[in-house]
Amino acid sequence: MPDGTSSSPAASAANPHGTSAEAADALLTPREAEVARLYKARWAASAIADKLGISISAVYDYASKARRKGIDLPLQDMPGAPRKLDWRAVTQLARDGVVQKQIAASLGITERAVSKILHAQRQAGVNVPAKPRRGPAPTVDYEAVKALYLDPLTLPTREIARRLGCKEATVHDALNAMRAQGEHIPYRCRTKAAIAALPQKVEAPTVVDPVPTRLCMCCRKPADIVDPPRWFVCTDCKERDGAPIITRRAA
């Protein structure tokens, strides 16, 4: 029967303030001790879950149990909150072309924390790539793509991508790049083939009409006499009818 002088593990757990750090560590299970160690090392909950092969909710549960047993762990929603020490490493890895997911895995922080660090660095004027999430542009052998595309079996682009171990969009990009370089690679789409078969639009030379042709007010022939101003008449009408015809037509 327990008395007031004896202490049990349950009593120590119920009174964590009266328990030393060594005694509190002794109360932890191996899994709780491992989670607490990684928590103190500022690992993200997702990284701890991946390392131990458990769920994120289980990580939070083990951390909560460790706190109740007297372990001093940081109380925050994201255990992998970035430290100032990690900023230089994150920036250098981003400059080296490493994607954010790999940066987070190598430093033991969340991908969101990496994104926040890079955003803060850009706001501070540090030269950081604008889109570090993207890796290097995918490359593919153009000659292999061309050979498979022009094969008599008429392989679809999806099958070409599967054989070359790349994405279908990479195959289309390679075909368009070869067409831009002058390679004769026909389109399989009827609409695109018809558009490509159309003659190239040639701009006609611009011909400037020096003087617009004026017509006679009587016979509608080209006029060569202006008398009075803005009244046009040809020589024949001028010699036959005289000046009054112009006045009469104008009236």
SEPA-679101 format. One record per residue (C-alpha): x, y, z. Coordinates in pm, 1 decimal. Layout:
# residues N
(atom (X,Y,Z));
...
# end
This chain:
# residues 251
(atom (0.0,0.0,0.0));
(atom (163.2,327.4,-106.1));
(atom (238.1,584.5,160.5));
(atom (325.6,954.8,142.7));
(atom (701.1,895.0,153.2));
(atom (738.7,657.2,-140.3));
(atom (734.6,777.5,-500.3));
(atom (622.1,577.1,-799.2));
(atom (658.1,645.1,-1175.2));
(atom (294.0,746.7,-1183.9));
(atom (347.9,997.4,-905.0));
(atom (657.5,1134.6,-1074.1));
(atom (469.4,1171.4,-1400.6));
(atom (188.0,1350.2,-1222.2));
(atom (438.5,1590.5,-1064.1));
(atom (687.5,1674.9,-1339.2));
(atom (813.5,1991.2,-1165.4));
(atom (961.7,1785.4,-883.0));
(atom (1148.5,1551.9,-1118.9));
(atom (1505.5,1612.0,-1231.5));
(atom (1605.3,1605.7,-1598.9));
(atom (1785.2,1270.6,-1565.6));
(atom (1487.1,1115.3,-1389.8));
(atom (1251.5,1255.8,-1652.1));
(atom (1463.1,1107.1,-1931.3));
(atom (1453.0,771.9,-1756.5));
(atom (1073.3,778.8,-1761.8));
(atom (1058.0,806.1,-2141.1));
(atom (1003.1,512.0,-2368.0));
(atom (1258.5,461.5,-2647.8));
(atom (1023.1,609.8,-2906.8));
(atom (939.2,910.8,-2686.7));
(atom (1309.2,967.6,-2619.3));
(atom (1387.8,960.7,-2992.1));
(atom (1105.6,1204.6,-3072.6));
(atom (1218.6,1435.1,-2789.7));
(atom (1579.1,1427.7,-2913.7));
(atom (1475.9,1519.5,-3267.0));
(atom (1239.6,1784.9,-3132.9));
(atom (1525.3,1948.6,-2944.8));
(atom (1735.1,1932.1,-3262.9));
(atom (1466.0,2146.0,-3430.7));
(atom (1347.3,1876.3,-3668.5));
(atom (1013.7,1923.9,-3837.7));
(atom (730.9,1692.2,-3740.1));
(atom (705.8,1566.7,-4098.3));
(atom (1079.8,1490.3,-4104.3));
(atom (1055.4,1306.9,-3771.4));
(atom (761.4,1106.2,-3902.7));
(atom (955.0,1009.3,-4216.4));
(atom (1262.9,911.0,-4017.6));
(atom (1076.7,698.4,-3763.2));
(atom (816.4,562.6,-4004.5));
(atom (516.6,694.0,-3810.8));
(atom (243.9,946.8,-3874.0));
(atom (271.3,1316.6,-3791.2));
(atom (-12.3,1287.0,-3540.0));
(atom (185.2,1013.0,-3362.9));
(atom (485.8,1247.0,-3346.8));
(atom (276.1,1513.3,-3175.4));
(atom (133.5,1248.9,-2941.0));
(atom (479.3,1126.8,-2834.0));
(atom (594.7,1486.9,-2785.6));
(atom (291.1,1560.0,-2570.3));
(atom (361.1,1254.0,-2355.3));
(atom (722.8,1361.5,-2314.9));
(atom (613.8,1707.1,-2199.4));
(atom (381.1,1553.7,-1941.5));
(atom (676.2,1354.4,-1807.5));
(atom (879.2,1670.6,-1748.7));
(atom (1075.5,1704.0,-2074.6));
(atom (1116.0,2066.0,-2184.7));
(atom (1018.2,2070.1,-2552.8));
(atom (934.1,2378.2,-2762.2));
(atom (563.1,2450.4,-2779.9));
(atom (494.9,2550.7,-3138.6));
(atom (280.1,2435.5,-3426.9));
(atom (580.3,2376.0,-3651.2));
(atom (869.2,2215.3,-3459.7));
(atom (1096.4,2275.5,-3758.6));
(atom (1080.4,2654.2,-3734.2));
(atom (1384.2,2792.2,-3913.3));
(atom (1682.6,2903.7,-3714.7));
(atom (1899.8,3192.3,-3822.2));
(atom (2184.6,2944.2,-3862.0));
(atom (1996.6,2759.8,-4137.6));
(atom (1948.4,3065.2,-4357.7));
(atom (2295.5,3059.1,-4510.8));
(atom (2270.1,2688.3,-4585.8));
(atom (1925.7,2724.6,-4743.5));
(atom (2041.0,3016.3,-4958.1));
(atom (2354.0,2836.3,-5074.8));
(atom (2165.1,2518.4,-5165.0));
(atom (1906.3,2721.2,-5356.4));
(atom (2183.6,2893.9,-5550.8));
(atom (2330.1,2552.6,-5633.4));
(atom (2002.1,2454.3,-5800.5));
(atom (1874.5,2219.0,-5529.1));
(atom (1495.3,2202.3,-5515.1));
(atom (1310.0,2301.9,-5199.5));
(atom (1203.2,1946.1,-5116.8));
(atom (1563.7,1826.0,-5109.6));
(atom (1673.6,2132.0,-4911.0));
(atom (1409.0,2061.2,-4647.1));
(atom (1507.4,1693.4,-4626.4));
(atom (1878.6,1767.4,-4594.1));
(atom (1836.3,2034.3,-4324.2));
(atom (1555.5,1863.9,-4131.1));
(atom (1302.9,2145.2,-4171.4));
(atom (976.2,2175.0,-4356.1));
(atom (947.0,2276.6,-4718.2));
(atom (727.7,2565.8,-4608.4));
(atom (1007.0,2689.4,-4382.2));
(atom (1248.7,2677.3,-4675.9));
(atom (1005.5,2880.8,-4884.3));
(atom (970.5,3140.7,-4606.9));
(atom (1347.1,3170.6,-4568.5));
(atom (1400.9,3222.9,-4941.1));
(atom (1117.9,3476.5,-4956.4));
(atom (1267.5,3670.6,-4664.8));
(atom (1608.9,3662.6,-4830.5));
(atom (1466.6,3803.2,-5153.4));
(atom (1288.1,4077.4,-4961.0));
(atom (1620.4,4164.7,-4796.8));
(atom (1787.4,4198.6,-5136.4));
(atom (1983.4,3873.0,-5132.4));
(atom (2042.4,3721.3,-5475.6));
(atom (1833.1,3403.3,-5461.2));
(atom (1688.5,3221.5,-5765.5));
(atom (1329.6,3324.6,-5830.4));
(atom (1204.3,2968.6,-5875.2));
(atom (1428.4,2729.8,-5682.8));
(atom (1150.1,2472.1,-5667.1));
(atom (1216.9,2378.2,-6027.8));
(atom (1511.9,2159.9,-6107.7));
(atom (1722.5,2166.2,-6424.5));
(atom (1536.6,2158.8,-6753.2));
(atom (1473.8,1801.7,-6875.1));
(atom (1683.4,1698.8,-7172.8));
(atom (1627.1,1429.2,-7429.4));
(atom (1812.0,1306.5,-7737.6));
(atom (1656.1,1489.6,-8031.4));
(atom (1773.0,1230.2,-8283.3));
(atom (1612.2,949.1,-8083.8));
(atom (1286.8,1142.6,-8061.9));
(atom (1294.9,1212.3,-8435.7));
(atom (1368.1,848.6,-8522.4));
(atom (1081.8,718.0,-8310.4));
(atom (842.2,989.4,-8427.5));
(atom (910.5,921.5,-8796.8));
(atom (896.8,544.6,-8747.7));
(atom (657.4,371.8,-8991.7));
(atom (475.6,219.3,-8694.3));
(atom (351.8,569.5,-8605.9));
(atom (422.3,542.9,-8236.0));
(atom (221.1,784.8,-8022.0));
(atom (411.3,1048.4,-7830.6));
(atom (310.9,881.1,-7505.5));
(atom (486.5,560.9,-7613.3));
(atom (790.8,758.6,-7728.6));
(atom (809.9,924.9,-7387.0));
(atom (783.0,586.3,-7214.8));
(atom (1064.5,439.6,-7421.6));
(atom (1292.7,737.0,-7365.8));
(atom (1208.0,765.6,-6995.8));
(atom (1080.3,1122.0,-7007.7));
(atom (751.3,1309.1,-7003.2));
(atom (526.6,1350.1,-7305.8));
(atom (562.1,1728.5,-7281.4));
(atom (939.8,1688.7,-7317.2));
(atom (885.1,1497.6,-7642.2));
(atom (660.6,1773.3,-7779.1));
(atom (913.9,2038.0,-7676.8));
(atom (1188.5,1849.6,-7859.4));
(atom (976.0,1818.3,-8175.7));
(atom (887.9,2188.3,-8172.2));
(atom (1252.5,2280.9,-8117.1));
(atom (1358.7,2072.3,-8418.1));
(atom (1085.3,2228.8,-8631.7));
(atom (1207.9,2572.6,-8527.8));
(atom (1557.9,2473.0,-8641.8));
(atom (1426.1,2387.9,-8989.7));
(atom (1383.3,2011.9,-8951.6));
(atom (1106.1,1865.1,-9165.7));
(atom (890.4,1695.1,-8904.5));
(atom (526.1,1672.5,-9011.2));
(atom (238.5,1727.0,-8775.5));
(atom (8.3,1435.7,-8702.4));
(atom (-281.2,1661.0,-8613.0));
(atom (-478.7,1737.2,-8929.9));
(atom (-549.6,2094.2,-8826.5));
(atom (-186.4,2170.5,-8747.3));
(atom (-73.6,1996.3,-9066.6));
(atom (-315.8,2205.2,-9273.6));
(atom (-196.7,2524.6,-9106.4));
(atom (166.7,2430.7,-9165.6));
(atom (91.4,2355.8,-9534.7));
(atom (-44.7,2704.7,-9596.4));
(atom (189.0,2933.2,-9792.6));
(atom (376.9,3179.1,-9586.6));
(atom (221.2,3522.4,-9586.1));
(atom (431.6,3761.7,-9789.9));
(atom (387.9,4128.9,-9733.8));
(atom (308.8,4305.0,-10061.0));
(atom (521.9,4607.2,-10136.1));
(atom (352.5,4930.0,-10051.2));
(atom (277.6,5139.0,-10361.5));
(atom (224.2,5503.9,-10296.8));
(atom (-12.4,5676.6,-10537.9));
(atom (159.7,6002.8,-10616.9));
(atom (-146.0,6211.0,-10706.3));
(atom (-507.7,6094.0,-10689.9));
(atom (-689.8,6103.3,-11023.7));
(atom (-949.5,6379.2,-11056.8));
(atom (-1246.7,6335.3,-11293.0));
(atom (-1407.2,6596.9,-11510.6));
(atom (-1732.5,6734.8,-11376.7));
(atom (-1889.5,6711.3,-11726.4));
(atom (-1773.7,6392.1,-11896.9));
(atom (-1611.0,6214.2,-11605.9));
(atom (-1281.9,6187.0,-11788.8));
(atom (-954.5,6256.4,-11613.7));
(atom (-944.7,6628.2,-11548.4));
(atom (-639.6,6841.5,-11603.8));
(atom (-771.8,7191.9,-11544.2));
(atom (-870.8,7341.5,-11212.6));
(atom (-1065.4,7661.0,-11262.0));
(atom (-1184.7,7796.2,-11028.5));
(atom (-1033.8,7611.6,-10727.1));
(atom (-1189.4,7274.0,-10640.0));
(atom (-1368.1,7255.4,-10979.2));
(atom (-1221.0,7002.3,-11217.6));
(atom (-1271.5,6989.9,-11595.0));
(atom (-1091.8,6834.9,-11888.1));
(atom (-944.3,7030.2,-12177.6));
(atom (-1214.2,6919.2,-12426.1));
(atom (-1502.5,7040.3,-12209.2));
(atom (-1319.7,7363.5,-12136.1));
(atom (-1265.1,7440.1,-12505.7));
(atom (-1614.6,7330.8,-12614.0));
(atom (-1838.3,7483.7,-12348.1));
(atom (-1617.7,7749.4,-12197.3));
(atom (-1612.1,7866.7,-11844.2));
(atom (-1991.2,7899.9,-11790.3));
(atom (-2033.0,7518.1,-11791.8));
(atom (-1822.7,7498.7,-11479.1));
(atom (-2034.1,7759.4,-11308.6));
(atom (-2353.2,7588.0,-11417.2));
(atom (-2238.3,7244.5,-11298.0));
(atom (-2124.7,7385.2,-10970.6));
(atom (-2453.8,7560.0,-10912.5));
# end
